Amino acid sequence: MRADRLVSLVLLLRQQGRLSATALARELEVSTRTVLRDIEALSAAGVPVYAERGRHGGFALLSGFRTELTGLNHDEALALLVAGSRRGAQAFGLGSALASAMLKVVDALPESYRDTAAGAAERLLIDPETDLLSRRLVAEEVPDAIAAEVLRAVLAGHKLQIHYAAVDQTPKWRTVDPIGLVTVRDQGYLLATRSGADRTYRLSRVLAAKELAEPAQRPDRVDLDRTWQERSTRFRTGGDQVTVLVRVDPARREDLVGTALAVRAEEADSDGWLRLEVTFQDPRHAEWALWQLTTDAEALAPQWLRNCLRNRAAAIATRYGVSS
């Protein structure tokens, strides 16, 4: 909206000083012509913005001009600035709104708080893009248009049509009643019902979305955290679960348990290793988990899992065998 853009323009000039039309256009994601029109509108409204000519010229505000947004203390502003560094808002198409909000938060601070809060926020990093082993933590990409359409339907309480690509299925159109949005480790999910049945959709698999005018059939209030926990529990306890008997080096016990759904039994062997009976989501999950532990674990049963791991190891040995 233009009003929001005008506020953002003023805040940019207040916090960064003189900026060229090109720089403002880049920050606001509009054309330079739009920036020039906005500058004219601000001047007409009495905002003391002026232009400086020359190589290092640009637009600036008269010294001392500030917008009055008060009420935040230092710690409150710091909490908002740190929260604003997280990437969760991207999953719901709120990245640009978050950037605009952060400008307003900084401008809302009293002069004595502004520099110290912004500096403190720079020293706190939440959810970096890579871990200590330089493994990139890739956030799922959701087109802004799709995320915005889904968000509008959720907040307005309207039915939603989505073109959804479920795993190993042809994409299909579905009409759902949206309940809420959840982001977990930069993955966004739509919690909804379809024909009265609970459904959970991964936003990255939504190929298109359209908000409908018809009201959604859903409760007036929702405990989203509880709803998510209930659906997560059903997911973990459903599917083609398998129970596996495993011997594992005690030093790798937590690695094994951390990937399993449940530990049903545990005892120590005479050689100091542990013998565990653990449950996995499905056969593929069990094979993956045991393969990660290499020689620090041994699947004792079932036999099909031993066969799968042996075949994997044989294929690796063949690939890296000495060439004749």
C-alpha positions as CSV (number, residue, x, y, z in Angstrom):
1,M,0.0,0.0,0.0
2,R,1.2,3.5,-0.8
3,A,0.7,4.8,2.8
4,D,3.0,2.1,4.2
5,R,5.6,2.8,1.5
6,L,5.6,6.6,2.3
7,V,6.2,5.8,6.0
8,S,9.0,3.4,5.1
9,L,10.5,6.1,2.9
10,V,10.5,8.6,5.7
11,L,12.0,6.1,8.1
12,L,14.8,5.2,5.7
13,L,15.8,8.8,5.3
14,R,15.7,9.4,9.1
15,Q,17.9,6.4,9.8
16,Q,20.3,6.5,6.8
17,G,20.5,10.1,6.0
18,R,20.8,11.2,2.4
19,L,19.9,8.6,-0.2
20,S,19.6,8.7,-3.9
21,A,16.4,7.9,-5.8
22,T,18.1,4.7,-7.0
23,A,18.9,3.6,-3.5
24,L,15.4,4.3,-2.3
25,A,13.9,2.4,-5.2
26,R,16.1,-0.6,-4.4
27,E,15.1,-0.5,-0.7
28,L,11.4,-0.1,-1.3
29,E,11.4,-2.5,-4.4
30,V,9.7,0.1,-6.7
31,S,10.8,2.2,-9.7
32,T,12.7,5.4,-9.4
33,R,9.8,7.2,-11.0
34,T,7.6,5.9,-8.1
35,V,10.1,7.2,-5.6
36,L,10.0,10.7,-7.2
37,R,6.2,10.7,-7.1
38,D,6.3,9.7,-3.4
39,I,8.8,12.5,-2.6
40,E,6.4,15.0,-4.2
41,A,3.6,13.6,-2.1
42,L,5.5,13.9,1.1
43,S,6.5,17.5,0.3
44,A,2.9,18.4,-0.4
45,A,1.9,16.8,2.9
46,G,4.4,19.0,4.8
47,V,7.2,16.5,5.4
48,P,10.5,18.5,5.2
49,V,12.2,16.4,2.5
50,Y,14.6,18.2,0.1
51,A,16.9,17.2,-2.8
52,E,20.6,17.9,-3.1
53,R,22.1,18.0,-6.5
54,G,25.5,16.7,-7.6
55,R,27.5,13.6,-7.7
56,H,26.9,12.7,-4.1
57,G,23.4,14.2,-3.9
58,G,20.1,12.6,-3.1
59,F,17.1,13.2,-0.9
60,A,17.2,14.0,2.8
61,L,15.1,15.3,5.7
62,L,15.6,18.5,7.5
63,S,17.7,18.0,10.6
64,G,15.7,17.3,13.7
65,F,12.6,15.9,12.0
66,R,11.3,12.6,13.4
67,T,8.1,10.7,13.6
68,E,6.7,10.1,17.0
69,L,6.3,6.4,17.8
70,T,6.9,5.8,21.5
71,G,6.3,3.2,24.2
72,L,9.1,0.7,23.7
73,N,11.9,0.4,26.3
74,H,15.4,-0.9,25.4
75,D,14.8,-4.6,26.2
76,E,11.4,-4.7,24.4
77,A,13.0,-3.2,21.3
78,L,16.0,-5.6,21.5
79,A,13.6,-8.5,21.7
80,L,11.8,-7.4,18.6
81,L,15.0,-6.7,16.6
82,V,16.3,-10.2,17.5
83,A,13.0,-11.8,16.6
84,G,13.1,-9.9,13.4
85,S,16.4,-11.6,12.4
86,R,14.7,-15.0,12.2
87,R,13.7,-16.4,8.8
88,G,10.3,-17.7,9.8
89,A,8.4,-14.7,8.4
90,Q,9.7,-15.6,4.9
91,A,7.7,-18.9,5.0
92,F,4.5,-16.9,5.3
93,G,5.4,-14.2,2.7
94,L,5.9,-11.6,5.4
95,G,9.6,-10.8,4.6
96,S,9.0,-7.2,3.3
97,A,6.5,-6.5,6.1
98,L,9.1,-7.6,8.6
99,A,11.7,-5.3,7.1
100,S,9.3,-2.4,7.3
101,A,8.4,-3.2,10.9
102,M,12.1,-3.3,11.9
103,L,12.6,0.2,10.5
104,K,9.7,1.4,12.6
105,V,11.0,-0.4,15.7
106,V,14.4,1.3,15.5
107,D,12.8,4.7,14.8
108,A,10.4,4.3,17.8
109,L,13.3,4.1,20.2
110,P,14.4,7.1,22.3
111,E,17.7,8.6,21.1
112,S,19.6,7.1,24.1
113,Y,18.4,3.5,23.3
114,R,18.6,3.5,19.5
115,D,22.3,2.8,18.9
116,T,22.8,0.4,21.9
117,A,19.7,-1.7,21.0
118,A,20.7,-1.9,17.3
119,G,24.3,-2.8,18.2
120,A,23.2,-5.4,20.7
121,A,20.9,-7.1,18.1
122,E,24.0,-7.4,15.8
123,R,25.6,-9.6,18.4
124,L,22.8,-12.1,18.6
125,L,22.3,-14.6,15.7
126,I,19.3,-16.8,15.5
127,D,19.0,-19.7,13.1
128,P,22.1,-19.1,10.9
129,E,22.1,-20.5,7.3
130,T,24.9,-23.1,8.1
131,D,25.8,-25.1,11.2
132,L,29.3,-25.6,12.6
133,L,30.1,-28.2,10.0
134,S,29.2,-25.7,7.2
135,R,26.2,-27.7,6.3
136,R,23.8,-25.3,4.6
137,L,20.3,-25.2,6.3
138,V,18.1,-24.6,3.3
139,A,14.8,-22.9,3.9
140,E,12.0,-24.0,1.6
141,E,11.0,-21.5,-1.0
142,V,7.4,-20.5,-1.1
143,P,6.4,-17.9,-3.8
144,D,5.3,-14.7,-2.2
145,A,2.0,-14.7,-4.2
146,I,1.1,-18.2,-2.9
147,A,2.1,-17.4,0.7
148,A,0.1,-14.2,0.7
149,E,-3.0,-15.8,-0.7
150,V,-2.9,-18.6,1.9
151,L,-2.3,-16.1,4.7
152,R,-5.2,-14.0,3.6
153,A,-7.6,-17.0,3.7
154,V,-6.3,-18.0,7.1
155,L,-6.7,-14.6,8.6
156,A,-10.0,-13.8,6.9
157,G,-11.5,-17.2,7.8
158,H,-12.4,-18.0,4.2
159,K,-12.2,-21.3,2.3
160,L,-9.1,-21.9,0.2
161,Q,-8.4,-23.7,-3.0
162,I,-4.9,-25.1,-3.4
163,H,-3.2,-26.9,-6.2
164,Y,-1.2,-29.4,-4.2
165,A,1.6,-31.8,-5.2
166,A,1.6,-34.6,-2.6
167,V,4.6,-36.9,-2.6
168,D,4.5,-39.4,-5.5
169,Q,1.1,-38.1,-6.7
170,T,-0.2,-36.0,-9.5
171,P,-1.0,-32.5,-8.4
172,K,-4.7,-31.9,-7.7
173,W,-6.9,-29.0,-6.7
174,R,-8.4,-29.2,-3.2
175,T,-10.8,-27.0,-1.4
176,V,-9.9,-26.7,2.3
177,D,-11.0,-24.9,5.5
178,P,-7.8,-23.3,6.8
179,I,-7.1,-23.3,10.5
180,G,-3.7,-21.8,10.9
181,L,-0.1,-21.7,9.7
182,V,3.0,-23.2,11.4
183,T,6.7,-22.9,10.6
184,V,9.1,-25.5,11.9
185,R,12.9,-25.2,11.0
186,D,12.0,-22.8,8.1
187,Q,9.4,-25.2,6.7
188,G,5.9,-23.8,6.5
189,Y,2.7,-25.9,7.0
190,L,-0.9,-25.1,6.5
191,L,-3.2,-26.8,9.1
192,A,-6.7,-27.2,7.6
193,T,-9.7,-29.5,7.4
194,R,-11.1,-31.0,4.2
195,S,-14.6,-32.4,4.3
196,G,-14.3,-32.4,8.1
197,A,-11.1,-34.4,8.2
198,D,-7.8,-33.0,9.6
199,R,-5.2,-32.2,6.9
200,T,-1.7,-30.8,7.1
201,Y,-0.2,-29.4,3.9
202,R,3.4,-28.4,3.3
203,L,3.5,-24.9,1.8
204,S,6.4,-25.7,-0.5
205,R,4.2,-28.2,-2.2
206,V,1.4,-25.7,-2.9
207,L,1.7,-24.9,-6.6
208,A,-1.2,-22.3,-6.6
209,A,-3.7,-20.9,-4.2
210,K,-6.9,-19.0,-4.3
211,E,-8.9,-17.5,-1.5
212,L,-12.6,-18.0,-1.8
213,A,-15.4,-15.7,-0.6
214,E,-17.2,-18.6,1.2
215,P,-16.6,-18.7,5.0
216,A,-14.4,-21.5,6.3
217,Q,-16.0,-24.1,8.5
218,R,-13.8,-23.9,11.6
219,P,-13.9,-23.0,15.3
220,D,-13.9,-19.3,16.3
221,R,-10.9,-19.9,18.5
222,V,-7.9,-22.3,18.1
223,D,-5.0,-23.5,20.3
224,L,-2.6,-23.8,17.4
225,D,0.3,-25.2,19.6
226,R,-2.0,-28.0,20.9
227,T,-3.4,-28.7,17.5
228,W,0.1,-29.0,16.0
229,Q,1.2,-31.3,18.9
230,E,-1.8,-33.6,18.3
231,R,-1.2,-33.8,14.6
232,S,2.5,-34.4,15.1
233,T,1.7,-37.3,17.5
234,R,-0.7,-38.9,15.0
235,F,1.9,-38.6,12.3
236,R,4.6,-40.3,14.4
237,T,2.3,-43.1,15.5
238,G,0.8,-43.7,12.0
239,G,2.2,-45.2,8.8
240,D,4.1,-48.4,8.3
241,Q,6.0,-48.4,11.5
242,V,8.7,-51.0,12.1
243,T,10.4,-52.3,15.3
244,V,14.1,-53.1,15.1
245,L,16.5,-54.9,17.4
246,V,19.9,-53.1,17.5
247,R,23.3,-53.4,19.1
248,V,25.0,-50.0,19.5
249,D,28.1,-48.5,20.9
250,P,27.1,-46.6,24.1
251,A,28.9,-43.5,22.7
252,R,26.3,-43.5,19.8
253,R,23.2,-44.3,21.8
254,E,21.9,-40.8,21.7
255,D,22.4,-40.6,17.9
256,L,20.2,-43.7,17.5
257,V,17.6,-42.7,20.0
258,G,17.4,-39.2,18.5
259,T,16.2,-40.6,15.2
260,A,13.8,-43.2,16.5
261,L,10.1,-42.8,17.4
262,A,10.3,-44.8,20.6
263,V,12.6,-47.1,22.6
264,R,10.7,-50.2,23.7
265,A,13.4,-52.1,25.6
266,E,17.1,-51.6,26.5
267,E,19.8,-53.8,28.2
268,A,23.6,-54.0,28.3
269,D,25.5,-56.8,26.5
270,S,28.5,-58.5,28.1
271,D,30.9,-56.6,25.9
272,G,29.6,-53.2,27.1
273,W,27.5,-52.5,24.0
274,L,23.8,-51.8,24.4
275,R,21.0,-53.9,23.0
276,L,17.9,-51.8,22.1
277,E,14.5,-52.4,20.7
278,V,13.5,-49.3,18.8
279,T,10.6,-48.2,16.6
280,F,11.0,-46.2,13.3
281,Q,8.4,-44.5,11.1
282,D,8.8,-47.0,8.2
283,P,11.4,-49.3,6.6
284,R,13.2,-46.5,4.8
285,H,13.5,-44.5,8.0
286,A,15.0,-47.6,9.8
287,E,17.5,-48.2,7.0
288,W,18.6,-44.6,6.9
289,A,19.1,-44.3,10.7
290,L,21.2,-47.5,11.0
291,W,23.3,-46.5,7.9
292,Q,24.3,-43.2,9.6
293,L,25.8,-45.1,12.5
294,T,28.2,-47.1,10.2
295,T,30.1,-49.7,12.3
296,D,29.0,-48.3,15.6
297,A,25.7,-50.2,15.4
298,E,24.4,-53.5,14.2
299,A,20.9,-54.4,13.2
300,L,20.1,-57.8,14.6
301,A,16.5,-58.1,13.4
302,P,14.5,-58.1,11.2
303,Q,16.5,-59.9,8.5
304,W,15.3,-57.7,5.6
305,L,17.0,-54.7,7.3
306,R,20.3,-56.6,7.6
307,N,20.0,-57.5,3.9
308,C,19.4,-53.9,3.0
309,L,22.4,-52.6,4.9
310,R,24.6,-55.4,3.6
311,N,23.6,-54.6,0.0
312,R,24.4,-50.9,0.6
313,A,27.8,-51.7,2.0
314,A,28.6,-54.1,-0.8
315,A,27.6,-51.5,-3.4
316,I,29.9,-48.9,-1.7
317,A,32.8,-51.5,-1.5
318,T,32.4,-52.2,-5.2
319,R,32.4,-48.6,-6.1
320,Y,35.6,-47.9,-4.3
321,G,37.3,-51.2,-5.0
322,V,40.8,-51.3,-6.4
323,S,40.6,-51.0,-10.2
324,S,42.4,-53.6,-12.3
